[in-house]
C-alpha cells in the first residue's frame, strides 16, 4: 500500500472518505464556521512542528499526545450535541485505508526482524565489500535497491520498515552518511509507491480519475524516471561530501565481525515476497510467505533458534511450567518483571503499536475536517478562484494535493479524499484521466515520505529506534531524526518539481481528445 500500499484492496478503494467531500451541508457544525473543523489537525501540525523541528524530539508518543489534544480542543467548538463529533472520531478510525497501513507495517516489521536475526545485514556488508560499494556510493545504491523492492511489492511503508532495519546499520558500518541513507530509503519508497501497479496509491489514483491502471502506469513513467535519474545523481554527489558517524570501534574490525555471506540466503526470502506481490497476491499473503521461508532458513541453517522467534518467559509457579521447562520456546524466570513474550515475531510487531494509534487518531481528525466542511471549503475556493486556465488548473491540482498530504499523513487516505476534486478540476479543462491521475499520485506519493509527521517517515523512524538494542556498537547518537532528512528526500522534492514544471510548460499534458482511457480496471 502506499503510505502502505498493499496490492489490490477488497472492494472499491474510493468508498472511504469520498462521502462528505461534495457540496452537501456539513454533518458537524462549529462555532466560527466550517474552517474550525480543521482545528484538531491544525493543533496537531503546530505541535508536530514544535516537537520535531524546534525541539528535535522525534517521539511518536509525543505526537499521540498532540493529536489527542487537538481532538479534545476541537470538541469545545462544536455547536449542539457533541455526540456527532465523537461518532465521527470512531468513523474515521475505522476507515480501511488506516487499517491497511497498520497491517502492512506489522507484517513488514516481523519479516524485517526475521531477516535481521538471520544475519541478512552481515550478508549485505559482505556483498557491499565484495562489490566495492563504499560509503560514498552506498546511499545511491540503497535508493536503487529500495526503488526496485518497493516497485515489486507495492508497499512503500513496508519497504521503508524493511530497508531501515537492514540497510541503515549496513550503511553505518560502511561509513555512509546516516541522513543520506535514511533519505535514500524514503526516496526509493516514493519511486515504487508511485510506479508499482499493485500500489494502493496507483490503484486509487487510477480509479478516482476513471482510468485504467495499466495506462496510468505507462503514462507516468516519464515523470518518475526524470526525478529518479536526478535523484541518483544527487545521492552520488551528496555521498562524496557527507560523511558517516563514528562507530566507536575500528571500522575494519566491525566490518570483519559483521561480514558473513550466509545471510544472503534471505535474498530468496525477499524474492519470494516480490514474486508473490507481482503475481497479484495480497501484500499480507506475499509477506506471510516471506516470513515462512525466512523462518525455515533461520532454523535449517542455524541462523537463529526457535526460541529466538518466539519465547514465553513464565514465572516458576505457573501451571505446567516445571514439566515443560525443557521446551525451547519456554523460559522459567524468577524476576516478575521478566515475565512476558519475546522473540522476532513480537519484537517486529511491537515497534509499530504507538505509530498505529497515531495514524488512527490522525485519520479521525481528517474525517472531522471532512464532515465539518473545512475540506470542501478549502478546495471549493481553490476551484473557483485559482483554476482560471489549464496551466493554473494543473498548478492548483498540484498545490491542493500537496496541502491535503500535509494534513492527512497517510498518503492513500489523502489521495482518496482529494481525488474527486482533482477529477472535477481536470474535467473542467478536459484533461485526460491519465494526466489527472499522474498529478494526483505524484504529490501524494512524494509528500507522504517527506513531512516529519507523515506515515512513511514515521514508519521508517520507528524501525530505526529499535536498532540500538540489536547491535552493541550502535547507539542512539547514531540515529537521525525525521526533521534531519527533509531536505534530502530527493525523489520526493524532484517529483513535485517535475509536475510543477510540467504544469507550467505543458510537458506530458493530454486532453480527453488526445487519448481515451481503457475501461477502468477496478482491481
NUMIFI-812109 format. One record per residue (C-alpha): residue in one letter; y, z, x. Coordinates in steps of 0.02 Angstrom, whole numbers, plus 50000, padded with zeros to 5 digits. Last residue first. Example, Ala and Ser with C-alpha at 12.3 -4.5 7.8 and 13.67 -1.06 7.14 Angstrom:
! residues 2
s499475035750684/a497755039050615/
//
This chain:
! residues 523
x497764953849550/x499114947349436/x499164930049511/x500654921749430/x500314903649385/x500964893049527/x502794894549569/x503954879849542/x504804871049686/x506514863449712/x507034863849529/x506844882749524/x508034884249669/x507624887549850/x508634895449988/x507754895250156/x509374896150255/x510834896550131/x512074901450266/x512714917850193/x511104922850103/x510034917950253/x511174927850369/x510984943350261/x509124939750247/x508894938850435/x509944954550459/x508794964550344/x507294958350444/x508194962350606/x508524980350554/x506724983250502/x505894974050646/x506994983250771/x506555000950722/x507545006550875/x509175012650796/x508255024850678/x507045031650808/x507925047750853/x508275052650671/x506405053650639/x506195066950775/x505305063450939/x503865073151014/x503715077651198/x504565094551176/x503185099951057/x501865099851194/x500555087651254/x499545092751409/x498285103251314/x497945089351189/x497475091151006/x498625105350952/x500145096051019/x499635080950913/x499825088350739/x501695085050729/x501405066650764/x500385064050606/x501795071750503/x503025060550596/x502075044850548/x502025049650365/x503855054950373/x504385037950438/x503395028450306/x503965039450163/x505835038750196/x506815054350243/x507315048350417/x507835031350345/x507005017150440/x505235013950378/x505565010950192/x507085001150247/x506094986250308/x504764984150174/x506014987050034/x507304975250108/x506154960650145/x505184963349984/x506654959849870/x507364945249969/x505634937549980/x505274939849795/x506924931749746/x506624916749860/x504864914549794/x505464915749614/x506664901149640/x508504904549612/x509254897549450/x510914906549476/x510724918449327/x508854918849364/x509194927049531/x510254941049459/x509004944949320/x507494944149436/x508314955749562/x508704967249416/x506904967249355/x506274971149532/x507394986249567/x506214999549498/x504584991549552/x505294988749726/x505895006549742/x504185012949690/x503345001749819/x504585007549950/x504305026049928/x506005033049977/x506855030449810/x508695033449851/x508935024350016/x507735011249952/x508845008949799/x510325005249910/x509384992450014/x508754983249860/x510524982849791/x511254976649956/x510024962349975/x510184957149792/x512074958149803/x512034947049958/x510974934749858/x512204934849714/x513674933349832/x512934917249901/x512494910749728/x514194914449653/x515024929149564/x513644941949594/x514834956149636/x515654961549473/x514414959149331/x512764961649422/x513484975149534/x514064984949382/x512384983149297/x511514989049456/x512505005049466/x512465008449278/x510605004849263/x510175017249399/x511375030149333/x510615029049157/x509845046349136/x508075039649121/x508235030249286/x509075044349381/x507815056649310/x506415044949367/x507135045049542/x507125064049542/x505275063949493/x504895051049629/x505715062649755/x504715077649693/x503065068249706/x503515062449881/x503925080049940/x502285087049874/x501295073449965/x502265076850125/x501755095050118/x499915090550096/x499925077050230/x499265086350383/x497875094150280/x496915077750263/x496535074450446/x496225092750483/x495015094750339/x493995079450384/x494065082450572/x493505100550564/x494005116650478/x493545127250327/x494025145450310/x493825163050378/x494725165550544/x496005177750473/x494605189450419/x494015190850600/x492155194450610/x491625176250609/x489975167750566/x490045148950594/x489155136450482/x489145117450507/x487825117850644/x486655128250535/x485955142650637/x486865155850535/x485935150950376/x484945167050358/x486455177550411/x487735169750295/x486605169650142/x487875179850044/x489465183150146/x489465199750240/x489725191950411/x491255182150356/x491145163150344/x491885149350452/x491295133150372/x491405118550493/x491665100050458/x491765085150575/x491715095350734/x490195104650669/x489275088150650/x489545085350835/x490765074150927/x490645059451046/x488765061851055/x488425043351040/x487435044950878/x488595058050803/x490265050150844/x489645032550803/x488975038050633/x490575047550591/x491615032150635/x490485021050528/x490675032450376/x492555034150400/x492775015350417/x491795012750257/x492945025350173/x494445015850242/x493915000050151/x493445009149991/x495115018149984/x496005001850028/x495204992949881/x494084978949940/x494794961449941/x493834954050087/x495384956650194/x495254975250160/x493404975850205/x493714966250366/x495164977350418/x494184993350386/x492654986150475/x493724980950623/x494414998550639/x492665005850651/x492144992050772/x493644995950881/x492885013250873/x491695008551012/x493245008951120/x492945027551142/x491595023751271/x492905016551389/x493465033551455/x495205036851527/x495875054151484/x495455062651649/x495975047951755/x497595046051660/x497975064551674/x497625064651860/x498685049151890/x500125056351789/x500155072251892/x500475086451772/x501855092451656/x501905076551551/x503695072451597/x504395060451469/x504455041551464/x505775029151518/x506995018151426/x507675003651531/x506224991551551/x505484996051383/x507124991151299/x506924973251362/x505094971451309/x505454980651147/x506884968851104/x505874953451148/x504534958951026/x505854962450893/x506664945450917/x504994937050886/x504624948550740/x506284945150653/x506034926350663/x504204928350614/x504604938050456/x505894925750390/x504794910450420/x503264919050346/x504124922150180/x503634905650097/x501784907050136/x501684924950074/x502604920949912/x501544905549879/x499934915349898/x500554929549789/x501014918649639/x502744921049568/x503424929149410/x504774938649506/x504074955849463/x502324949449504/x502754942749676/x503744957849735/x502404969349665/x500984960649755/x501884959749922/x502464977749907/x500694983149863/x500014975050020/x498464964249997/x499344947850044/x499994956150203/x501724949850252/x502984963650216/x501804978250242/x501154969950399/x502854967550480/x503524984250422/x502014993450492/x502284984750658/x504084990450659/x503545008350622/x502325007850768/x503665000550880/x504865014550831/x503575027750878/x503265019351046/x505125016451077/x505535034751050/x504035040451153/x504625029751300/x503095024051396/x502385034451539/x500575028751520/x500045046051463/x501445046551335/x500975029351271/x499165034851243/x499785050351151/x500765039051031/x499385026051014/x498035036150926/x498825048050801/x500425037850788/x499385022250761/x498295029650625/x499705037650525/x500855022550538/x499425010950490/x499055021250335/x500875020850284/x500985002150312/x499444998850207/x498904980750194/x497294982350295/x497424966250396/x499304964450401/x499414982750453/x498204980150598/x499074964350658/x500804972450653/x500164988350736/x499404977750875/x500994967650902/x502124982950899/x500984992551017/x501064978151141/x502964978851138/x502964997851156/x501714996951302/x502634983951405/x503744995651505/x502455009551523/x501124998551596/x499894986251521/x498864980951671/x497374975451567/x496224988151648/x497495002151630/x497804997751448/x495924997151416/x495605014151495/x497045022151402/x496445014251239/x494695020951268/x495365038251302/x496335037351139/x494755032051048/x493845047651107/x492845051450950/x493965065850902/x495405053450892/x494365041250791/x493875055050670/x495685060650657/x496265042850619/x495005041050478/x495475057950401/x497325053850409/x497055036350337/x496145043750187/x497495056850160/x498945044850182/x498205031450067/x497865044349931/x499665050549941/x500385032949930/x499325028849779/x499845044949692/x501665040249710/x501435022449647/x500385028649500/x501845038449425/x501265056049378/x502685064849469/x503975054649375/x503345059649204/x503235077949257/x505065077749308/x505475068249149/x504695082349048/x505875094749130/x507395084249088/x506805081748909/x506515100448893/x508285104648948/x508925103048769/x510745098548750/x511785090048884/x511055091049058/x512225096449198/x511325112749237/x509685103249261/x510405093349405/x510605109049510/x508745113249488/x508175095849537/x509325095449689/x508715112549746/x506915106649733/x507345091349837/x508175101749971/x506745114349976/x505505100049996/x506565093250137/x506425109950226/x504545109550207/x504525092250285/x505335098750443/x506265086350552/x507635098250605/x508965088850703/x510405099950641/x511605085650608/x510415071050582/x508835078850508/x509465093950412/x511205087950369/x510595070550323/x509145077450221/x510275089650126/x511505075650086/x510055064650029/x509315078749923/x510955082949837/x511215064449797/x509445062849728/x509725077649610/x511475071249564/x510955053549515/x510895058649331/x512735062949351/x513165044449353/x512685042649171/x514135053149109/x515045068649168/x513985080749069/x512285072649064/x511245063448937/x509365060848953/x508475046448866/x509855034548917/x510295020848791/x509395004448814/x510044990848931/x508544990049045/x507935001549181/x507095014249067/x505425005549062/x505184997149229/x504755013049323/x502865010949311/x502074996449220/x502584984349357/x500984987449453/x499984978449318/x498244985449307/x497224993149447/x498044990249613/x497574976149730/x497674982449907/x498294998449967/x500024997750020/x500725014050065/x502525013050078/x501724999150059/x500005000050000/
//
